[in-house]
């Protein structure tokens, strides 16, 4: 199956799922729910947002991740998120961060379904990682009938982030733009876990964070988006049965084998991560150096 169809199918299914999460549009309710639902394990270097629940500082909790050379990932430089379809309270929180650029990694169809509410003062940049498919009937071609099949789809998606030349070119554009843009920046996809998850993994590895910590950051989606994952899975279970609900839960979350599939493709196709950056993405040593300097302190 065409790699873009698989990933756009994931995005479409997630858009459908996330649209039914029942998030409140009341600012007071949003603030209260945000405080109530923030898990202690991820309590906070950055504010929690109800309407963009996978929003977080790339640097991680507790003052920034430590790198292999004893530095730390700098806070307040890069943020990752799900789509910025925000309520008023969350929009005001983002406005206050002084973001200079927002990178939207979604397809045109995803953007049209839920346009970003761009934070004040930020430039909006599209970097459509997977491209736009010719057919709109994509989800029917992706097998999401069981948890196992849903997991297999996400394993394949992460492999294709590495093996698909067009996707590599888009990731290269994104990393180059981040390197050459000053000020705080934010990147996101629909759920903030697949395209944004691979982007986060690349950036943290460039910064010098070890693989175990990169994986820990990736898995935080299951904590940050826990409430919406559970709510949507329950809705799907009620409508289509337990098997379908369990598959949606897998699709909306993350598992170690998903990201590991991408790492394994890096090893198989490029040998080392550094070679993937230079030969696979075509990044110059200068760009990689700028990113590392920008990301660490």
Backbone torsions as a table, in degrees:
resi	resn	phi	psi	omega
1	UNK	NA	143.4	178.3
2	UNK	-56.5	132.5	-175.5
3	UNK	-61.3	-35.7	-179.2
4	UNK	-67.5	-36.4	179.3
5	UNK	-63.0	-39.7	179.5
6	UNK	-61.9	-50.2	-173.5
7	UNK	-73.9	-37.5	175.7
8	UNK	-65.9	-33.4	175.2
9	UNK	-62.2	-41.9	174.9
10	UNK	-58.4	-47.9	-177.7
11	UNK	-61.1	-42.5	180.0
12	UNK	-64.1	-42.9	178.8
13	UNK	-64.1	-40.0	178.7
14	UNK	-67.3	-38.4	178.2
15	UNK	-61.5	-43.4	177.3
16	UNK	-61.7	-45.7	-178.3
17	UNK	-65.1	-46.8	-176.6
18	UNK	-68.8	-25.9	-179.2
19	UNK	-69.3	-14.1	-179.1
20	UNK	-108.1	23.9	-173.6
21	UNK	-78.8	-13.0	177.4
22	UNK	73.4	32.3	179.6
23	UNK	-73.1	141.3	-178.4
24	UNK	-74.6	145.7	175.4
25	UNK	-100.2	-1.7	176.6
26	UNK	-77.2	129.2	-178.3
27	UNK	-64.9	-40.5	179.8
28	UNK	-66.0	-43.8	178.3
29	UNK	-64.0	-38.2	179.4
30	UNK	-60.8	-45.8	-178.9
31	UNK	-63.3	-43.2	-179.0
32	UNK	-65.0	-44.6	-178.6
33	UNK	-66.4	-36.3	178.5
34	UNK	-58.7	-45.6	-179.1
35	UNK	-67.2	-38.6	-177.0
36	UNK	-70.8	-34.4	-172.3
37	UNK	-94.0	-5.1	-178.9
38	UNK	-69.3	115.0	-178.8
39	UNK	-70.9	143.3	-178.3
40	UNK	-58.5	-33.0	-176.1
41	UNK	-64.2	-22.5	-177.9
42	UNK	-124.3	27.5	-176.7
43	UNK	-65.8	104.3	154.9
44	UNK	30.9	74.1	175.3
45	UNK	-67.3	-29.9	179.3
46	UNK	-125.7	160.4	-179.7
47	UNK	-64.6	149.9	172.8
48	UNK	-89.5	138.2	179.1
49	UNK	-115.1	135.0	178.9
50	UNK	-76.0	-44.4	-173.0
51	UNK	-86.8	-4.8	170.4
52	UNK	-140.2	73.0	-164.8
53	UNK	-71.6	-10.3	177.9
54	UNK	-103.4	18.8	175.8
55	UNK	-75.0	131.2	178.2
56	UNK	-164.9	160.8	175.8
57	UNK	-73.3	131.5	177.4
58	UNK	-58.5	-28.0	-177.3
59	UNK	-64.8	-17.5	179.2
60	UNK	88.2	175.3	179.7
61	UNK	-75.5	170.1	170.6
62	UNK	63.6	40.5	171.4
63	UNK	84.8	9.7	176.9
64	UNK	101.4	140.2	179.7
65	UNK	-65.5	147.6	175.5
66	UNK	-85.4	140.4	179.1
67	UNK	-97.1	170.0	-176.4
68	UNK	-63.5	-24.0	-179.3
69	UNK	-99.5	17.1	174.6
70	UNK	85.2	5.0	175.7
71	UNK	-86.4	-179.1	176.5
72	UNK	-128.3	151.7	174.6
73	UNK	-72.9	128.4	-173.4
74	UNK	-73.0	130.2	178.0
75	UNK	-80.2	154.2	174.5
76	UNK	76.2	14.3	-179.2
77	UNK	-102.9	-50.8	179.9
78	UNK	-129.9	137.0	176.3
79	UNK	-121.7	146.8	174.6
80	UNK	-116.2	153.0	-175.5
81	UNK	-162.7	169.2	162.0
82	UNK	-88.2	-175.5	-173.0
83	UNK	-56.6	142.3	-176.4
84	UNK	-89.2	57.8	173.8
85	UNK	-93.9	76.1	-164.5
86	UNK	-97.9	153.0	171.2
87	UNK	-81.9	176.2	-173.9
88	UNK	-62.9	-40.6	-178.5
89	UNK	-65.1	-44.9	-179.3
90	UNK	-69.5	-35.7	177.4
91	UNK	-62.6	-39.8	178.6
92	UNK	-65.7	-37.8	177.4
93	UNK	-62.4	-44.4	178.7
94	UNK	-67.1	-38.7	177.8
95	UNK	-56.2	-37.7	-175.1
96	UNK	-73.3	-12.5	-178.0
97	UNK	-78.8	-13.5	179.3
98	UNK	70.0	34.2	-179.5
99	UNK	-63.1	138.6	179.7
100	UNK	-98.0	-31.9	-179.0
101	UNK	-145.0	139.3	171.0
102	UNK	-115.6	124.6	177.0
103	UNK	-102.3	116.8	179.5
104	UNK	-98.7	114.6	-173.9
105	UNK	-93.4	8.0	-172.4
106	UNK	-85.2	167.8	174.1
107	UNK	-76.0	167.6	178.3
108	UNK	-61.1	-41.5	179.8
109	UNK	-62.0	-41.0	178.0
110	UNK	-63.9	-43.4	-179.2
111	UNK	-64.2	-41.7	-179.6
112	UNK	-65.5	-32.8	-179.8
113	UNK	-73.5	-33.1	-178.9
114	UNK	-148.9	78.1	-178.1
115	UNK	-61.1	146.9	176.3
116	UNK	-65.5	146.1	164.8
117	UNK	-96.1	97.1	-169.9
118	UNK	-71.9	128.8	179.5
119	UNK	-58.7	149.4	-178.7
120	UNK	-57.3	131.9	176.3
121	UNK	83.8	-2.9	-176.8
122	UNK	-96.5	140.5	170.2
123	UNK	-80.3	141.4	-180.0
124	UNK	-104.6	122.9	-177.0
125	UNK	-127.0	127.1	175.3
126	UNK	-88.8	129.8	168.9
127	UNK	-131.1	89.2	-173.0
128	UNK	-76.6	93.7	-170.9
129	UNK	-59.2	-46.0	-173.1
130	UNK	-98.2	-8.9	-178.5
131	UNK	79.0	171.6	-177.7
132	UNK	-100.4	127.0	179.5
133	UNK	-79.5	151.0	-179.2
134	UNK	-71.6	-31.7	-176.9
135	UNK	-99.7	140.2	176.5
136	UNK	-86.7	-17.1	-176.5
137	UNK	-92.2	68.8	-171.6
138	UNK	-95.7	-40.4	-173.7
139	UNK	-61.2	-27.4	-179.9
140	UNK	-67.4	-20.9	-179.0
141	UNK	-91.0	-1.4	179.9
142	UNK	-109.8	124.3	-175.5
143	UNK	-79.2	105.0	177.5
144	UNK	-118.6	30.5	-173.7
145	UNK	-78.2	-21.0	179.8
146	UNK	-137.0	161.0	175.7
147	UNK	-58.1	-36.1	-179.0
148	UNK	-66.6	-42.5	-179.3
149	UNK	-69.9	-35.9	176.7
150	UNK	-63.8	-42.8	178.0
151	UNK	-62.5	-39.6	179.6
152	UNK	-63.1	-36.2	178.1
153	UNK	-62.5	-42.2	-178.0
154	UNK	-73.7	-31.8	172.4
155	UNK	-61.5	-46.7	179.3
156	UNK	-61.9	-41.3	-179.6
157	UNK	-60.0	-45.3	-179.1
158	UNK	-67.8	-33.1	174.5
159	UNK	-63.4	-41.5	-175.9
160	UNK	-72.2	-22.8	172.4
161	UNK	-57.8	-30.3	-177.3
162	UNK	-92.6	-39.0	-171.8
163	UNK	-90.2	-23.1	-176.9
164	UNK	-81.2	117.5	-176.6
165	UNK	-60.1	-38.8	-179.0
166	UNK	-66.9	-38.3	177.7
167	UNK	-68.4	-40.3	176.8
168	UNK	-59.5	-39.5	179.5
169	UNK	-63.2	-38.5	178.8
170	UNK	-70.0	-41.5	175.9
171	UNK	-61.8	-37.3	178.1
172	UNK	-63.8	-41.7	177.0
173	UNK	-60.8	-44.6	-179.3
174	UNK	-61.0	-50.1	-177.4
175	UNK	-65.4	-36.6	177.7
176	UNK	-66.2	-42.7	177.6
177	UNK	-62.4	-41.3	178.4
178	UNK	-62.0	-41.2	-178.8
179	UNK	-65.0	-36.0	-172.9
180	UNK	-97.5	5.2	179.9
181	UNK	-109.3	131.8	179.7
182	UNK	-86.5	156.7	174.1
183	UNK	86.3	171.4	-179.8
184	UNK	-62.2	140.2	-178.0
185	UNK	-134.7	158.6	-179.1
186	UNK	-137.1	138.8	173.7
187	UNK	-127.2	149.2	-177.9
188	UNK	-158.7	159.5	168.8
189	UNK	-121.7	-145.1	-179.3
190	UNK	-78.5	-56.7	-179.1
191	UNK	-99.1	-6.7	177.6
192	UNK	73.8	27.8	-171.7
193	UNK	-133.0	-27.5	-176.7
194	UNK	-99.9	-73.4	175.7
195	UNK	-62.4	-45.1	176.9
196	UNK	-69.0	-30.9	179.0
197	UNK	-67.3	-43.4	177.7
198	UNK	-67.5	-39.2	176.6
199	UNK	-59.6	-44.5	179.5
200	UNK	-62.0	-43.4	180.0
201	UNK	-60.9	-44.5	178.9
202	UNK	-60.5	-47.1	-176.9
203	UNK	-65.5	-40.9	179.8
204	UNK	-67.8	-36.5	176.4
205	UNK	-68.2	-37.8	174.7
206	UNK	-60.5	-39.1	179.9
207	UNK	-67.4	-21.2	-179.8
208	UNK	103.4	20.3	177.9
209	UNK	-81.7	140.7	-177.6
210	UNK	-72.4	160.1	-174.2
211	UNK	-60.4	-37.0	-179.7
212	UNK	-63.2	-39.8	179.3
213	UNK	-72.4	-37.8	175.2
214	UNK	-58.5	-43.2	178.7
215	UNK	-65.6	-40.0	178.2
216	UNK	-60.4	-42.1	177.4
217	UNK	-62.6	-42.8	178.9
218	UNK	-59.6	-43.1	-175.3
219	UNK	-74.3	-12.0	178.9
220	UNK	-62.8	-18.7	174.4
221	UNK	-53.2	-39.0	-178.4
222	UNK	-65.8	-23.6	176.3
223	UNK	-85.7	-50.4	-175.7
224	UNK	-65.0	-39.8	-175.5
225	UNK	-100.5	15.3	-174.1
226	UNK	-54.4	-48.1	-175.8
227	UNK	-62.7	-44.6	-178.6
228	UNK	-70.8	-34.8	176.9
229	UNK	-62.5	-48.0	-179.0
230	UNK	-64.1	-42.8	-177.8
231	UNK	-64.7	-44.3	-178.5
232	UNK	-69.2	-40.9	177.8
233	UNK	-61.0	-37.7	178.6
234	UNK	-65.9	-39.7	178.0
235	UNK	-64.0	-43.1	-179.9
236	UNK	-67.7	-38.7	176.8
237	UNK	-59.6	-45.4	-179.5
238	UNK	-63.6	-35.2	-176.4
239	UNK	-85.9	-35.6	-169.7
240	UNK	-129.0	-1.4	177.8
241	UNK	105.7	166.1	-174.0
242	UNK	-62.5	-39.3	-178.3
243	UNK	-63.4	-43.8	179.2
244	UNK	-66.5	-39.3	178.3
245	UNK	-64.5	-40.4	178.2
246	UNK	-65.7	-37.7	177.9
247	UNK	-65.2	-41.5	178.7
248	UNK	-64.7	-36.7	178.2
249	UNK	-61.9	-41.9	176.4
250	UNK	-63.7	-45.3	-177.0
251	UNK	-62.4	-37.3	-177.0
252	UNK	-83.1	-13.3	-179.2
253	UNK	-106.8	-164.4	177.7
254	UNK	-135.3	153.5	176.2
255	UNK	-137.1	153.0	-177.8
256	UNK	-54.3	-35.9	-176.2
257	UNK	-67.2	-21.7	178.9
258	UNK	-67.3	-56.7	-179.4
259	UNK	-65.7	-38.2	-179.7
260	UNK	-60.7	-32.1	177.8
261	UNK	-60.8	-38.8	176.5
262	UNK	-66.4	-44.7	177.5
263	UNK	-59.7	-41.2	-179.3
264	UNK	-63.5	-36.7	177.8
265	UNK	-68.5	-35.5	175.5
266	UNK	-58.6	-48.1	179.8
267	UNK	-63.1	-43.4	-176.4
268	UNK	-68.9	-37.1	-173.0
269	UNK	-97.4	-27.5	-173.4
270	UNK	-127.4	-7.0	177.9
271	UNK	84.0	-61.1	-179.3
272	UNK	-129.1	162.0	178.5
273	UNK	-66.5	-38.8	178.5
274	UNK	-60.6	-39.9	178.8
275	UNK	-69.1	-33.5	174.7
276	UNK	-61.1	-42.8	-179.9
277	UNK	-64.4	-43.2	-175.1
278	UNK	-84.5	-48.1	-177.4
279	UNK	-85.3	-39.4	-177.8
280	UNK	-77.7	-46.4	-178.5
281	UNK	-96.7	-17.4	179.9
282	UNK	74.8	23.9	179.5
283	UNK	-78.7	142.4	177.2
284	UNK	-81.2	160.0	176.3
285	UNK	-59.9	-34.0	179.1
286	UNK	-64.2	-43.9	179.2
287	UNK	-64.1	-43.2	178.6
288	UNK	-62.4	-41.1	178.4
289	UNK	-64.1	-39.9	177.9
290	UNK	-63.5	-42.7	178.8
291	UNK	-61.8	-43.8	-179.4
292	UNK	-64.2	-41.7	178.8
293	UNK	-65.1	-41.8	-179.5
294	UNK	-63.4	-37.0	-171.8
295	UNK	-86.0	-18.3	-171.1
296	UNK	-123.0	158.6	179.0
297	UNK	-141.0	NA	NA
